[in-house]
Amino acid sequence: MFNLVNQLSSTEPNVNLCHNNSWIKVDNNANRTLFAQAAYVTNLDDLKINVQSPNIKIGSVKLEDSSSGMMADIVSVAPGSGALRVISQDLESTEDDVTIGDRNGNFASVNSTLSALNVYITNPSFTKCETRTSGTPSFVSKQILIYNNNNTTANVSLTLSSGMNCQIPIGSYGHNNTLSLNLEVVDVNDYSGCIINFFA
């Protein structure tokens, strides 16, 4: 290892002297021959360099993912200041959207009243679906799905298209609490705290 002393000469001094043999030719763009003296450092352990500057710039520094090769982004946070960009992982609905769907592009829908995902029976013959916890369905159903989320047995009272009234007992939460029936329902007299999906 050697350092070039910041002393240049246009001629190589007496090469027969040991000290002068440290002069070597250096490349330059001055269109002339120049020599510099090579000084060999022998006490590297005692060598200390102290750099002081109010503004040190280091160029071409990159943060890279070794597996994907993606680079980290630097964004402006204030005039003359920057910072590494961190992708938001806040899954609140005011910040990000989370979509649940299948590979065919069919997405799950959210029941805003219950703050839950709607679950439907897959049947291509049904073109209408409605989820209710009260009131009269907007169409006559061909099939209904009753879900009881109570801890006690519920008795759902229905009016069929034939004009007959019927009462359907549904088991308590966690035990036989879902029932699917092929019924033409025109009205629900008593939901008994249950959730009913109507299909047509």
C-alpha positions as CSV (number, residue, x, y, z in Angstrom):
1,M,0.0,0.0,0.0
2,F,1.3,3.5,-0.9
3,N,0.1,7.1,-1.0
4,L,1.0,9.6,-3.6
5,V,2.5,12.7,-2.0
6,N,1.0,15.9,-3.4
7,Q,4.3,16.9,-4.9
8,L,4.8,16.6,-8.6
9,S,8.0,16.8,-10.7
10,S,8.4,17.1,-14.4
11,T,11.7,15.1,-14.3
12,E,12.6,12.0,-12.3
13,P,15.3,12.8,-9.8
14,N,18.5,10.8,-9.4
15,V,17.2,7.2,-9.5
16,N,20.4,5.9,-8.1
17,L,19.4,7.2,-4.6
18,C,17.1,5.0,-2.5
19,H,14.9,8.0,-1.6
20,N,14.5,9.0,-5.2
21,N,13.5,5.6,-6.3
22,S,10.1,6.3,-4.8
23,W,9.2,8.7,-7.7
24,I,6.8,7.0,-10.2
25,K,5.2,8.2,-13.4
26,V,1.5,9.2,-13.1
27,D,-1.2,9.5,-15.7
28,N,-2.4,13.1,-16.4
29,N,-4.1,15.3,-18.9
30,A,-1.5,18.0,-19.1
31,N,0.2,16.5,-22.1
32,R,3.5,16.3,-20.3
33,T,5.4,13.7,-18.2
34,L,4.8,14.0,-14.5
35,F,6.2,12.1,-11.6
36,A,4.9,11.8,-8.0
37,Q,6.6,10.4,-4.9
38,A,5.1,7.2,-3.4
39,A,5.2,7.3,0.4
40,Y,4.8,3.9,2.1
41,V,2.9,3.9,5.3
42,T,4.5,1.5,7.9
43,N,2.5,2.4,11.0
44,L,-1.1,2.0,10.0
45,D,-2.3,1.2,13.5
46,D,-1.2,4.7,14.7
47,L,-2.8,6.4,11.7
48,K,-5.9,8.4,12.6
49,I,-8.0,10.4,10.2
50,N,-10.5,13.0,11.6
51,V,-13.0,14.3,9.1
52,Q,-15.0,17.4,10.0
53,S,-17.5,19.0,7.8
54,P,-20.9,20.6,8.2
55,N,-22.2,18.9,5.1
56,I,-20.8,15.5,4.0
57,K,-22.3,14.0,0.8
58,I,-22.2,10.3,0.0
59,G,-23.4,9.4,-3.4
60,S,-24.8,6.2,-5.0
61,V,-25.9,4.6,-1.7
62,K,-28.8,2.2,-2.3
63,L,-31.0,0.0,-0.1
64,E,-32.0,-3.1,-2.1
65,D,-34.0,-6.2,-1.3
66,S,-31.7,-9.1,-2.0
67,S,-34.5,-11.5,-3.0
68,S,-36.6,-9.2,-5.2
69,G,-34.1,-6.6,-6.3
70,M,-36.5,-3.8,-5.4
71,M,-35.0,-0.5,-4.3
72,A,-36.2,1.6,-1.3
73,D,-37.8,4.9,-2.2
74,I,-36.8,8.3,-0.7
75,V,-39.6,10.9,-0.5
76,S,-39.5,14.5,0.4
77,V,-40.8,15.2,3.9
78,A,-39.8,18.9,4.2
79,P,-37.9,21.5,2.1
80,G,-34.4,20.1,1.7
81,S,-35.2,16.9,3.7
82,G,-36.0,13.4,2.6
83,A,-36.8,10.1,4.3
84,L,-37.3,6.4,3.4
85,R,-40.9,5.7,2.3
86,V,-42.7,3.1,4.4
87,I,-45.8,1.5,2.9
88,S,-48.8,1.9,5.1
89,Q,-50.0,-1.2,6.8
90,D,-52.9,0.4,8.6
91,L,-55.9,-1.8,7.7
92,E,-58.5,0.6,8.9
93,S,-61.1,1.3,6.2
94,T,-60.2,5.0,6.2
95,E,-56.6,4.1,5.1
96,D,-56.7,0.9,3.1
97,D,-59.2,-1.5,1.4
98,V,-59.1,-5.2,1.9
99,T,-60.9,-7.2,-0.8
100,I,-61.9,-10.9,-0.3
101,G,-62.7,-12.8,-3.5
102,D,-62.1,-16.0,-5.4
103,R,-59.9,-16.7,-8.4
104,N,-62.8,-16.0,-10.8
105,G,-63.2,-12.4,-9.7
106,N,-66.2,-12.9,-7.5
107,F,-65.9,-10.6,-4.5
108,A,-67.5,-11.0,-1.0
109,S,-70.0,-8.3,0.0
110,V,-70.3,-6.6,3.4
111,N,-73.5,-6.4,5.4
112,S,-73.1,-2.8,6.8
113,T,-75.8,-3.3,9.4
114,L,-74.2,-6.4,10.9
115,S,-70.6,-5.3,10.0
116,A,-70.0,-8.8,8.6
117,L,-69.5,-10.6,5.3
118,N,-72.6,-11.8,3.6
119,V,-72.6,-15.6,2.9
120,Y,-74.7,-16.9,0.0
121,I,-75.6,-20.4,-1.2
122,T,-73.9,-20.9,-4.6
123,N,-76.6,-21.7,-7.1
124,P,-76.5,-20.3,-10.7
125,S,-80.3,-20.4,-11.0
126,F,-80.6,-17.7,-8.4
127,T,-80.3,-14.1,-9.7
128,K,-81.6,-12.3,-6.6
129,C,-80.4,-12.2,-3.1
130,E,-81.4,-10.2,-0.1
131,T,-80.3,-10.3,3.6
132,R,-82.7,-9.1,6.2
133,T,-83.2,-9.0,10.0
134,S,-86.6,-7.3,9.9
135,G,-89.3,-6.3,7.5
136,T,-90.7,-7.8,4.3
137,P,-88.5,-9.1,1.5
138,S,-88.7,-7.2,-1.8
139,F,-89.4,-10.4,-3.8
140,V,-90.9,-13.8,-3.4
141,S,-88.1,-16.2,-2.5
142,K,-87.4,-19.6,-3.9
143,Q,-85.0,-20.5,-1.1
144,I,-84.2,-19.1,2.3
145,L,-81.2,-19.5,4.6
146,I,-81.9,-18.8,8.3
147,Y,-79.0,-18.1,10.7
148,N,-79.6,-17.9,14.5
149,N,-76.8,-16.1,16.3
150,N,-78.6,-16.3,19.7
151,N,-77.7,-18.6,22.6
152,T,-81.3,-19.9,22.7
153,T,-83.5,-21.7,20.2
154,A,-85.4,-19.3,17.9
155,N,-88.8,-19.7,16.3
156,V,-89.1,-18.0,13.0
157,S,-92.6,-17.3,11.7
158,L,-93.1,-17.1,7.9
159,T,-96.0,-16.5,5.5
160,L,-95.7,-18.6,2.3
161,S,-97.0,-17.8,-1.2
162,S,-99.8,-20.3,-0.6
163,G,-101.1,-18.1,2.2
164,M,-100.1,-20.6,4.9
165,N,-98.2,-19.5,8.0
166,C,-95.5,-21.7,9.4
167,Q,-93.1,-21.6,12.3
168,I,-89.5,-22.8,11.9
169,P,-87.5,-23.7,15.0
170,I,-83.8,-22.9,14.7
171,G,-81.1,-24.3,17.1
172,S,-79.0,-22.1,19.3
173,Y,-75.7,-20.5,18.4
174,G,-72.9,-23.1,18.0
175,H,-75.3,-26.0,17.5
176,N,-77.4,-26.5,14.4
177,N,-78.0,-22.8,14.1
178,T,-78.3,-22.6,10.3
179,L,-81.1,-23.9,8.2
180,S,-81.7,-23.8,4.4
181,L,-85.2,-24.3,3.0
182,N,-86.8,-24.3,-0.4
183,L,-89.7,-22.1,0.4
184,E,-91.6,-19.3,-1.4
185,V,-91.8,-16.8,1.4
186,V,-93.7,-13.5,0.9
187,D,-93.5,-12.2,4.4
188,V,-91.8,-12.8,7.8
189,N,-94.0,-12.4,10.8
190,D,-91.3,-12.8,13.4
191,Y,-87.5,-13.0,12.7
192,S,-87.0,-14.0,16.4
193,G,-83.5,-12.3,16.3
194,C,-82.4,-14.4,13.3
195,I,-80.8,-13.3,10.0
196,I,-82.5,-14.6,6.8
197,N,-81.1,-14.7,3.3
198,F,-83.7,-14.7,0.5
199,F,-82.9,-16.1,-2.9
200,A,-84.9,-16.1,-6.1
